[in-house]
Amino acid sequence: MINNDVNKKTEEQIKDLKLINDNKKKDFKKLLKQPEFRRFIWSLLNNECKLYTVWTAKEIEAIHLLEGMRFVGLAIRDKILECDPIFLERMASEEASIKNSKDKIKKI
């Protein structure tokens, strides 16, 4: 009897956690549909997390710091891929378009 109650409670907790996770995923996906949010996230991944930046460091402390920043970026990237990989592709494409526009303006 007690075992059955524990199982029911555990099942309910699992359902609740799944619902919370699904809601978080829906919220994040809704945000990723906004171009401004995608630009912000891309900038965060590239500039603060150094995810798409080639870096060289010789001191062990700097290497650990950069790897820690990169680890956070990878976690964010994984959440994006979990929602829908198309958003990561879209962000990269949008960034390339912005870079091309800036390059054209420089040539003028």
C-alpha positions as CSV (number, residue, x, y, z in Angstrom):
1,M,0.0,0.0,0.0
2,I,2.7,2.5,1.0
3,N,4.8,1.4,-2.0
4,N,1.8,2.0,-4.3
5,D,1.4,5.6,-2.9
6,V,5.1,6.3,-3.4
7,N,4.9,5.1,-7.0
8,K,1.9,7.3,-7.7
9,K,3.6,10.3,-6.1
10,T,6.8,9.6,-8.2
11,E,4.7,9.3,-11.4
12,E,3.0,12.6,-10.6
13,Q,6.3,14.3,-10.0
14,I,7.7,13.0,-13.3
15,K,4.6,14.3,-15.1
16,D,5.0,17.7,-13.4
17,L,8.7,17.9,-14.3
18,K,7.9,17.0,-17.9
19,L,5.2,19.7,-18.1
20,I,7.6,22.3,-16.6
21,N,10.3,21.3,-19.1
22,D,7.9,21.4,-22.0
23,N,6.7,24.8,-21.0
24,K,10.3,26.1,-20.8
25,K,11.1,24.7,-24.2
26,K,8.0,26.4,-25.7
27,D,9.0,29.7,-24.1
28,F,12.5,29.5,-25.4
29,K,11.3,28.5,-28.9
30,K,8.9,31.5,-28.8
31,L,11.8,33.8,-28.0
32,L,14.0,32.2,-30.7
33,K,11.4,33.2,-33.3
34,Q,12.2,36.9,-32.6
35,P,15.1,38.2,-34.7
36,E,16.2,40.6,-31.9
37,F,16.5,37.7,-29.4
38,R,18.4,35.6,-32.0
39,R,20.9,38.5,-32.5
40,F,21.3,38.8,-28.8
41,I,22.0,35.1,-28.3
42,W,24.4,34.9,-31.2
43,S,26.3,37.9,-29.8
44,L,26.3,36.2,-26.4
45,L,27.6,32.9,-27.8
46,N,30.3,34.6,-30.0
47,N,31.5,37.5,-27.8
48,E,30.9,36.5,-24.2
49,C,31.2,32.7,-24.5
50,K,33.8,32.8,-27.3
51,L,32.0,29.8,-28.8
52,Y,32.8,30.8,-32.4
53,T,36.0,32.6,-31.8
54,V,39.4,31.1,-32.3
55,W,41.6,31.9,-29.3
56,T,45.1,31.1,-28.2
57,A,46.2,31.3,-24.6
58,K,49.4,30.1,-23.0
59,E,48.7,30.6,-19.4
60,I,46.7,27.8,-17.7
61,E,44.5,30.3,-15.9
62,A,43.4,31.9,-19.2
63,I,42.8,28.5,-20.7
64,H,40.6,27.5,-17.8
65,L,38.7,30.8,-18.0
66,L,38.1,30.5,-21.7
67,E,37.0,26.9,-21.5
68,G,34.6,27.8,-18.7
69,M,33.1,30.5,-20.9
70,R,32.9,28.1,-23.8
71,F,31.2,25.5,-21.6
72,V,28.4,27.9,-20.9
73,G,28.1,28.7,-24.6
74,L,27.9,25.0,-25.4
75,A,25.1,24.6,-22.9
76,I,23.1,27.4,-24.5
77,R,23.8,26.0,-27.9
78,D,22.6,22.6,-26.8
79,K,19.3,24.1,-25.5
80,I,18.8,25.8,-28.9
81,L,19.4,22.5,-30.7
82,E,17.0,20.8,-28.3
83,C,14.3,23.3,-29.3
84,D,14.9,23.3,-33.0
85,P,18.3,23.1,-34.9
86,I,16.9,25.4,-37.6
87,F,17.3,28.4,-35.2
88,L,21.1,27.9,-34.9
89,E,21.3,27.8,-38.7
90,R,19.1,30.8,-39.0
91,M,21.3,32.8,-36.5
92,A,24.5,31.9,-38.4
93,S,22.9,32.9,-41.7
94,E,21.6,36.2,-40.3
95,E,25.1,37.0,-38.9
96,A,26.7,36.3,-42.2
97,S,24.2,38.6,-43.9
98,I,25.0,41.4,-41.4
99,K,28.7,40.9,-41.9
100,N,28.3,41.0,-45.7
101,S,26.3,44.3,-45.4
102,K,29.0,45.8,-43.2
103,D,31.7,44.7,-45.7
104,K,29.8,46.3,-48.5
105,I,29.5,49.6,-46.5
106,K,33.2,49.6,-45.8
107,K,34.0,49.3,-49.6
108,I,31.9,52.4,-50.3
